[in-house]
Amino acid sequence: MLNMSTLIIQPDSKEKLSIIKAFLKAMKISFVEEKPPYSSEFVAKIRQGDEDIKAGRTKKINLDDICEYS
């Protein structure tokens, strides 16, 4: 029986992704392409927020005043 494995390949450009996909197709190796659940812009905003928190660039809001900020 063939021992199956899963590989996670993370090319850093669209060109490399195309080459890898072409190679797998030429070798008749099945693969599944999954899109990330979040856009890169959203992920960048979350990472910037994390950096802001670590750097102390935050503002405390009193719960009674929260309606002023929405």
VMD Tcl script that draws the C-alpha trace (Angstrom):
set ca {
  {0.00 0.00 0.00}
  {1.23 3.48 -0.89}
  {1.99 5.77 2.03}
  {0.28 9.10 1.26}
  {1.60 12.42 2.56}
  {0.41 15.98 2.47}
  {2.79 18.77 1.53}
  {2.13 22.43 2.18}
  {3.96 24.54 -0.38}
  {4.04 28.30 0.02}
  {5.55 29.97 -3.05}
  {6.35 33.66 -2.65}
  {5.19 34.73 -6.10}
  {2.46 33.98 -8.63}
  {5.12 32.91 -11.12}
  {6.47 30.23 -8.77}
  {2.92 29.06 -8.04}
  {2.23 28.66 -11.77}
  {5.45 26.67 -12.23}
  {4.66 24.37 -9.31}
  {1.11 23.77 -10.56}
  {2.38 23.04 -14.08}
  {4.93 20.57 -12.71}
  {2.34 18.75 -10.61}
  {-0.02 18.51 -13.59}
  {2.81 17.22 -15.83}
  {3.67 14.58 -13.24}
  {-0.04 13.69 -12.88}
  {0.10 14.44 -9.16}
  {-3.24 15.48 -7.76}
  {-3.36 18.63 -5.68}
  {-5.91 20.86 -4.00}
  {-5.56 24.62 -4.04}
  {-7.09 26.40 -1.06}
  {-7.54 30.13 -0.95}
  {-6.72 31.90 2.32}
  {-9.86 32.68 4.34}
  {-8.89 36.36 4.69}
  {-7.67 38.93 2.18}
  {-4.07 40.08 2.47}
  {-5.26 43.65 3.15}
  {-7.30 42.48 6.15}
  {-4.40 40.45 7.52}
  {-2.10 43.48 7.14}
  {-4.53 45.63 9.15}
  {-4.70 43.03 11.94}
  {-0.90 42.78 12.08}
  {-0.63 46.59 12.19}
  {-3.09 46.61 15.09}
  {-1.00 44.05 16.95}
  {2.11 46.18 16.41}
  {0.25 49.28 17.63}
  {-0.79 47.48 20.81}
  {2.78 46.28 21.49}
  {4.11 49.81 20.90}
  {1.55 51.31 23.28}
  {-0.33 53.21 20.59}
  {-3.72 52.54 22.15}
  {-6.49 54.57 23.71}
  {-8.62 53.50 26.66}
  {-12.30 54.27 26.34}
  {-14.62 54.37 29.31}
  {-17.55 52.01 28.77}
  {-19.99 54.85 29.47}
  {-18.43 56.91 26.64}
  {-18.28 54.17 24.01}
  {-21.31 55.52 22.10}
  {-19.30 58.65 21.24}
  {-16.85 56.53 19.21}
  {-19.30 54.51 17.12}
}
mol new
graphics top color blue
foreach p $ca { graphics top sphere $p radius 0.5 }
foreach p [lrange $ca 0 end-1] q [lrange $ca 1 end] { graphics top cylinder $p $q radius 0.2 }
display resetview
